[in-house]
Amino acid sequence: MSVKSACGVAKINRGTFYYKPTRNDDAAVKEQLEWAIERRPRRGFPKLFDTIRREGFTWNHKKVYRVYQENAMQIQYRKKPRLKAVEPKAMPVASRYNDVWGIDFMSDSLANGRKFRTFNVLDDFNRESLTIEIDTSLPSERVIRSLEVIGAERGYPKYIRSDNGPEFISRSFQKFCCSHRIRHRRIEPGKPQQNSYIERFNRSYREDILDMYEFKNCDKSEN
C-alpha cells in the first residue's frame, strides 16, 4: 500500500506521517540552564527562565521547561511533617507605606569563623528594605538608633512587628515605641508566619547574599 493510500485509510495528513521532531539545540538550552543555576542555585524555573531571556535567547518557556524537567534540575526540598492548621492570630495589615514595619535578626559567620548578625527592617506595604544593619553585636540601643535614622528620613510607622527576642522586649525598646507613638506587635512563639514578609525577605537575603559570598569582616567597603 502506498503512503498516500495508508494515510487516507488512517485519515491523517501525509505531512504528519513524514514529520520528524528535531531537538538539535537541546544541548544549548541545557548549557544555559546550567549556567543560570550555577549563578543562582536556589532559583526556581520562572526566575531561571527570566535570566535566560535577559541574555537574549528566544526559546519559549515550554521548550526550556521540558529540558529543565528531563535533566532533573528542580530544587530538591526535604519533606517536613505537616502540622494541623490553626487560626492565625490577627495582625495589623499595611494599607499604605509606613503602616507596618517588620523587623528581625539573622546571623552568619565571617571567613575566620567569627559570628556576625544583621538587623533587617522591611516595609510590609511595598516590601521595601529600609535598612540592613551589620555587626558582631547588635544590642537594643543599636536597634533603636537604626530605627531613629530611618524615622528621621521617612517618618515613623504605626506598627512594628517583631518576634520575642530580648532586644525587642527590653525597656529601652518599649520606651522608644511609646515616645514615637508606635504600637509594637509581637508574634506568638513558634509562629514566624505571623511576620511572613520579613521572613520571606530573610530567605532571599540568605540564599542570594549570605550563602553566595564569603565575608572577611563587617566593613562593606572591604568585602
C-alpha positions in Angstrom: 0.0 0.0 0.0 1.3 3.4 -0.9 1.9 6.1 1.8 -1.0 8.2 0.2 -3.4 5.3 0.5 -2.3 4.4 4.0 -2.7 8.0 5.2 -6.2 8.1 3.5 -7.2 4.9 5.4 -5.8 6.2 8.7 -7.3 9.7 8.0 -4.1 11.6 8.7 -2.2 14.1 6.6 0.8 13.0 4.7 2.8 15.9 6.3 2.1 14.4 9.7 3.4 11.0 8.5 6.7 12.5 7.3 7.2 14.9 10.2 10.2 14.2 12.4 10.7 16.3 15.5 14.1 17.9 15.9 15.8 18.7 19.2 19.2 19.8 17.9 19.5 22.7 20.2 18.6 21.0 23.5 22.3 20.9 24.4 22.4 24.7 24.1 19.3 25.1 26.3 20.8 22.7 28.9 24.0 24.7 28.9 22.2 27.9 29.5 20.2 26.4 32.3 23.3 25.0 34.0 24.9 28.4 33.7 21.9 30.1 35.3 21.7 27.5 38.1 25.4 27.9 38.8 24.8 31.7 39.3 21.7 31.3 41.4 21.4 27.7 42.7 18.3 28.4 44.8 16.2 29.9 42.0 13.1 28.1 40.7 12.2 27.7 37.0 10.4 31.1 36.4 13.4 33.1 37.6 15.8 30.9 35.7 13.8 31.3 32.6 13.8 35.1 33.0 17.6 35.1 33.4 18.0 33.1 30.2 15.6 35.5 28.3 17.6 38.5 29.5 20.7 37.0 28.0 19.0 37.3 24.5 17.8 33.7 23.9 14.3 33.4 22.4 13.4 29.8 23.4 9.8 29.6 24.6 9.1 28.5 28.2 7.6 25.1 27.1 10.9 24.1 25.5 13.1 25.3 28.3 10.8 23.7 30.9 11.0 20.4 29.1 14.8 20.4 29.2 14.6 21.5 32.8 12.4 18.5 33.7 14.2 16.0 31.6 17.5 16.8 33.3 16.0 16.9 36.8 17.2 20.4 37.6 14.4 21.1 40.1 15.3 22.3 43.6 15.3 19.4 46.0 13.4 20.0 49.2 13.3 17.8 52.2 9.7 17.0 53.1 8.6 18.3 56.5 5.8 16.9 58.7 2.6 18.9 58.3 1.1 20.5 61.4 -2.6 20.8 62.0 -3.9 24.0 60.6 -4.9 26.6 63.2 -6.5 30.0 63.0 -3.6 32.6 63.0 -3.6 35.5 65.4 -4.9 38.7 63.8 -2.0 41.0 62.9 -2.1 44.6 61.5 -2.3 44.8 57.8 -0.5 47.6 55.9 -2.7 49.7 53.6 0.0 52.3 52.7 3.7 52.7 53.3 4.8 53.3 56.8 1.8 51.5 58.2 3.7 48.4 59.4 7.5 47.7 59.6 8.7 44.1 60.0 12.0 43.7 61.9 14.1 40.6 62.5 17.7 39.4 63.1 19.8 37.0 61.1 23.2 35.5 61.8 26.2 34.1 59.8 29.9 33.7 60.1 32.9 35.5 58.6 35.7 33.8 56.8 37.7 33.5 60.1 34.7 31.8 61.8 33.6 34.8 63.8 29.9 35.2 64.1 28.0 38.4 63.0 24.4 39.5 62.9 22.2 41.5 60.6 19.3 43.6 61.7 16.7 43.8 58.8 13.8 46.2 58.5 11.1 45.9 55.9 8.1 48.0 55.0 5.2 45.5 54.7 3.2 47.5 52.2 5.7 47.6 49.3 8.2 45.1 50.6 10.9 47.8 50.6 14.1 47.0 52.5 14.6 50.1 54.8 17.9 49.0 56.3 20.3 46.1 56.9 22.5 46.8 59.9 25.5 44.5 60.2 27.8 44.0 63.2 29.2 41.4 65.5 26.9 42.7 68.3 23.5 44.5 67.9 22.1 45.4 71.3 18.7 47.1 71.7 20.4 50.6 71.7 21.9 49.9 68.3 18.5 48.7 67.0 16.8 51.9 68.3 19.5 54.1 66.7 18.9 52.3 63.3 15.1 52.9 63.6 15.6 56.5 64.5 17.8 57.1 61.4 15.0 55.6 59.2 12.3 57.6 61.1 14.2 60.9 60.6 14.2 60.3 56.8 10.7 59.0 56.2 8.7 59.2 59.4 7.8 56.5 61.9 5.4 53.6 61.3 2.0 53.0 63.0 3.1 49.4 63.9 6.3 47.5 64.3 6.0 43.7 64.2 8.8 41.5 65.6 9.4 38.2 67.4 10.1 37.9 71.2 13.8 38.5 71.1 15.5 40.1 74.1 16.3 43.2 72.1 12.6 43.7 71.3 11.2 43.2 74.8 13.7 45.4 76.6 12.5 48.5 78.5 14.5 50.8 76.2 12.8 49.5 73.1 9.4 49.8 74.7 10.2 53.4 75.7 11.3 54.1 72.1 7.9 52.9 70.8 5.9 54.9 73.3 7.9 58.1 72.7 7.1 57.9 68.9 3.5 56.5 69.3 4.4 53.2 67.7 2.3 50.1 68.5 4.6 47.2 69.0 3.1 43.8 68.0 5.0 40.7 68.9 4.2 37.4 67.2 3.3 34.3 69.1 6.2 32.0 70.0 6.8 29.4 67.3 4.7 31.2 64.6 7.1 33.0 62.3 4.3 33.0 59.6 2.8 35.9 61.5 5.7 38.0 60.4 5.8 36.4 56.9 7.0 39.3 54.8 10.3 39.8 56.7 10.8 36.0 56.9 10.4 35.8 53.1 12.9 38.6 52.7 15.3 36.9 55.1 15.2 33.8 52.9 16.1 35.7 49.7 18.8 37.6 51.6 20.2 34.3 52.9 20.2 32.5 49.5 21.4 35.4 47.3 23.9 37.1 49.6 24.9 35.3 52.8 25.2 31.8 51.2 26.7 33.1 48.0 29.6 35.1 49.2 32.4 34.9 51.8 33.0 37.9 54.0 36.3 38.9 55.6 34.9 41.4 58.0 31.8 43.6 58.6 33.2 46.6 56.7 31.2 46.8 53.5 33.9 48.7 51.7 36.4 45.9 52.1 34.1 43.0 51.0 
